Amino acid sequence: MSHLKKVGTAGRFGSRYGRKTRFKVNVVETMKNAKQECPKCAKPKIKRLAQGIYECSSCGAKMTGRAYSLNE
């Protein structure tokens, strides 16, 4: 099964669940998997470990945030 650029990670659902739902899933998953900027060392090295738990791979700082992103 191929994934298209337009649908991104939501391409695995095919034509099921409707366009808006798949678009929302795509937005959340891209935000969740993106590297974020560390507030301590200012490098884009923050990675999500679990829901609301983040760790900087550069300085080793662990912090909490929102479920899918550190700041938003």
N, C-alpha and C positions, 0 to 999 in steps of 0.2 A: 504494500500500500504506500503510495507516494504522498508526500506532504507538499502543499503549494505554499509559496511565499505569502499569499494573501491570507490564508487561514492559519498558518503557522502550526503551533502544537495542537490546535483544535481540529486539524485535518484528520486525526484518528477517529473522529466521530462520524465522518462522511456527511451524508445529508440528514442525519438525525438531529433532533432537539431544536431545530430552528436556527436561523441566522443570528439573531440577537444573543441568544444564550451562548452559542459558540464564540461569538465575538467577545463577550464578557469573560469567558474562560481563557481566551487567548490573552487578553489584557492582564488578567490576574497572574497567569503563569509566566508571562514575560517579565512582569514586575518582580515576581517572586524569585526568579532565577538570575536576575541581573546582579552584577557586582555594584555595590553601593559605596559611597565615600565614608571613610572612617572619621568621626568627629574628633578623635584624639591625634592621629598622625596625618590626617587630610589626604590619604591615599585611597584610591578606589579598590580596596581589597576586602571589603566586608562581604561575608558569605553567610547565608541562612543555614543554621544547624537544625532548628526545629521551629515550630510555630512560635514566633515572637522572640526567638533567641538567635543572636548574631555573634560572629567572631571575626576579628580582623586577622588575616593571615600574615600581615606585616608586623604589627606590634603585639599581637596576641591578646588584645583586649576583648573581653566578652561583655555584651550589653543586651538589654531588652528593648523591644520596640513593638511595632504593630505586627499583625499576623503575617502580612505579605511584604511589607517594606519597613525600613527602619524609621523613616521620617513621615511619610505621607499617610 
